[in-house]
Amino acid sequence: MEAILGKLFISHLEGTSQIPLSYATRSLTIIFMILLALVAISSKWKSQIEKETKLHDNPFFTIETTTTLRGIAILILIFGHLSFRCVEGILPFEYAGSWAVTVFLYLSGIGLAKTYGLQKMDRKFWIKRLRRLAFPVWLTFLLFYVLDFLLLRKNYDPSSIVLNFLGIISESPPNQSAWYIMYILVLYGAFCTVSCLGSNTAVKSVGLFLISAILATCSTQSWLKPYLGMWKQYSLVFPTAVLIGLHAQKINGYLKSLYSVSRPIYLGSLLVMLILYYRQSGVFVLSQFLSAGACRETMGILNPLYLLGSLTMASYLLDNLRFRSGLLLLLGNYSFEIFLLHLPFMESYDFFLFRKPLWVFFFLYVGLLVFMSYELRLLSDRMKSLVFRTRQDSGTYLRLSATTRGLLAKPDETRTIKG
């Protein structure tokens, strides 16, 4: 039986059955080039989109731009986890998973700030988010517990299963990346809490930073590390994103001015921030005031700010150029479901990626993820309709679907979809 399962899939858990570095490097290079080609083929630009259609008053961070960034982030996440979990040695994308998490937190903070503006939240806020998150998370946990039992012969403590279904999720199997769900729920709680602090937006913003600092401190406690261990390095991302979202119009004006003065300076500044983020620069300055250990920890917390700056500048470019990629919109539209499904089918039960050629089976793996994500959303929506006895709020999905269809239509048939 084990021999048959070994031919069907392999497990990369605990560093087993790693893909050789030299082979993975060549294959990932091919995959990257093919992805660039697919993005280019599925893309439309400003000149190809109906010019007569007017954008809304504040085009900064449109739905299409946000979804495009989510699509990029999910690809980065897959590359990062493949490099870290399944390949021996070190690749440039080794820690790309943290890049993707930063992007997701950033977009969540921007979206909440632009939608609610730190106004006092009511229970509808929580109902909407729990409806969106709960059913996909529960369904995927159920799937992975069953697969772990059938394929890996693994059993789990009932108390840990109950905690996972209650949203108290640790960084452990069956889905190690699901820790993010608990983190984002806590951040939603922090957002709701500060929204009740009087009417001063500045006080609310400071309160959000203070709560994030408290959470970062709690994450260092040994008894909480299995659940909060990843939180500290992202402690500035969400509150900073909310701050950017609250001042989106002003920031949009500043970026517009810089872009109109000198495009090379604009693009150069964006590139420099990306390089600083990748190299984790700035340690020298901090080392003049802090010990080596404190310097590393502080830089780990501050470093994501480089990426936030570059993302803000890149978002203006995407809005201004009206760049639309059907592939990235598709991946971004299903990014949450792909996020929930991707790691176990990569690390625990790898049906495709251990086979050769890797570049062919990588796209089979991604295709399977997209298909399963589509089915997961359908099933989740059906369950929500049964539980809440209401029609699903699928406005965003329909708008994105219309955008994707428009990208595949003739130039004179396309429309610009309002965010």
PyMOL commands that set and color helices and strands:
alter all, ss='L'
color gray80, all
select helices_A, chain A and resi 2-8+13-15+21-41+46-48+63-86+96-116+123-151+158-165+176-195+201-218+225-228+232-234+237-246+248-261+263-279+283-287+292-302+304-321+326-333+335-342+344-348+358-388+395-408+411-413
alter helices_A, ss='H'
color red, helices_A
select strands_A, chain A and resi 43-44+324-325
alter strands_A, ss='S'
color yellow, strands_A
deselect
rebuild
show_as cartoon
